[in-house]
Every structure is written in structure tokens, then in C-alpha cells.
């Protein structure tokens, strides 16, 4: 099977497709830093670095089944974003570009995979979701869909994503509720990574010790050093706040005298100043710098590599750009091992 990634970002979906045995031929990405990361790690894929609206069609000669996949920008559909979670946000309509390019293939792709945040199915009372379904069904696709939690598939993160799989040949997909793996905890996922301090920035650093879990063995592979050991430099005030927060705690544990710059401390989101619990999967790795997500046992934010581990990126995967852009790429990505589950479902039907 061959594949095309329409909103590739840093490459989480592409990596999952490759893990399952799909030959990814083309990818599209408009963000220059995400595109650089993608190209660094996927030099075998033709990357079209441009706005998807500029592309009329993608020439593909086919002697294998084709799967077209992607997740249009999802910030406008996030349940934590009530300000632009509506029809007025122009980026909320980029899913139409996904459908337009699917329609441009002659013959049509055998499979399509549409991915987004859970909130996509809820925004505007499901109007966006219904339009995607109606458009794909009008092209002849049989649609199967589900919301899957990454933690149910051996990934150390409670992250729910919406997936719709379309088959041009009338095949229905039965989504598993979870696999047989035990939950992977934060400690199991990152405890071998280097000890770091506030503001550290090491391109590479030695691991603390050999892998102790199957998850770490899988992601380390043949790597001999950890890459992208970059930590945001927080102020002394922020670091002092960290000291009051136990594992699993958040801003509510910080004394009021240290939160005086907040007009109304009680309006903080529960994910603000959250210290990860080492004995559970992580909460969502989204904008973890803005949320001040705290390392479970060190008083600092997460490094890029630690966040990438919790997202299931292998350790050889290099993130490019400044630390802020690296953090954004990791947070926006689809966990590669979750994407692998989706593509494996398709391959089992082909």
C-alpha cells in the first residue's frame, strides 16, 4: 500500500503509516519548522512545502492500493478553545481541502483516514463532522469512525483523538476499544532520560541507564544518546511555584501570595501548573510550555525529548527549529504508535 499525508506536521501520522508497512510517497506541510523536521526524518518522501490550497492535484502512478490521510489544523476544534471554536474561524474549514484533494485523484484513493481532536465531532453541534461524512459518502466511501484514547494502546498519555476511515470498496472497520497492553506510566516512559535543570539545552546527552521496559526498548532502538534535551527557562517565581506542587497536583497547590499576578486565580484551567504523576500515563501533551506542565520529580518543565517519549516518537527522531517550535511540533502531533494502530486496521482489511 502507498500513502499520502496531506497535513503532515512533524510526521506523526507518516511515521505510524511507515511502522505498519505503508510506503508514504508525498506529504504536504505549510509550517517551515515542521516541514524541516519532517524532511530531516523522512528524506524518502517528496515534501510539498506550501499551503494546501495552492495544490490542485498530486500525480501518483499506482499499482498498489492508495491511502490518503491527514488531520487538518485542530486548534479551532479543541474543547479548551471556546473563542474560535466556531464557523467564523477560517482554519476550521481546511477539512474541505482534504476532501477536495481526495476528489482530485483519478481513480479515487482506496482508503482515506481523517484525524482530528475529539472536539471536531462536537463543534457546531456536529456540523463539520456531518459535512465530512456526507462529502465522503457522496464519493462512494463507506465510513467507520471512533474516538481512541492513546493510553489504551500502550502509549503513556491520556490523549483522545477522532479517526474516520473511509473505504471505497465497502469495507467496515471494527475499532478495538483497547489492546491487551498494560498502561505505560510516565516513570516507565522517561526515567532513563538525562537529568536536566531549568533552561538546559543539550543537543545530545547520555542516557541515565539501559532500557528497563519494552516501551523504552522500542523507542530507543539503537540510539546511544538522547537528542533534543531542551527545557524552557522559567523565572525564579515560576520555579518557586513548582516546589509547592505534588505529583498529580496543579495551580491550586500554589500559595495565593505567589499567584498575585493572576487577576482571578480560580479561573485557571486544571491543566495549568500540573505536575505529572509518575505512576500514571501523562495528561495530554498539548501546549505544555504555556500550561507549565511539570516534570514528575524535578522542578522544571518537560524537555522536548521527554514530551516526544510521551507522544511515542522514537529517540532517533530529530526535531528542528527553536525550542518553542520544537515544543509546538511535539504537542500538535498524532502519537505515531496510535497512528500505527489505525493503519494496521486498514492493512488487515486489504
Secondary structure as UniProt FT lines:
FT   STRAND          2..5
FT   TURN            9..10
FT   HELIX           12..20
FT   STRAND          23..28
FT   HELIX           32..41
FT   TURN            43..44
FT   STRAND          46..48
FT   HELIX           52..54
FT   STRAND          66..70
FT   HELIX           75..77
FT   TURN            79..80
FT   TURN            87..88
FT   HELIX           90..93
FT   HELIX           95..104
FT   STRAND          111..117
FT   HELIX           118..121
FT   HELIX           123..126
FT   HELIX           127..138
FT   TURN            139..140
FT   STRAND          142..149
FT   HELIX           150..153
FT   STRAND          160..167
FT   TURN            168..169
FT   HELIX           186..190
FT   TURN            191..192
FT   TURN            198..199
FT   STRAND          201..206
FT   HELIX           214..220
FT   TURN            221..222
FT   STRAND          225..230
FT   HELIX           236..242
FT   TURN            243..244
FT   TURN            247..248
FT   HELIX           251..253
FT   HELIX           256..258
FT   TURN            260..261
FT   TURN            263..264
FT   HELIX           265..267
FT   TURN            270..273
FT   TURN            278..279
FT   TURN            288..292
FT   HELIX           304..310
FT   TURN            311..312
FT   TURN            315..316
FT   HELIX           323..332
FT   HELIX           336..347
FT   TURN            348..349
//
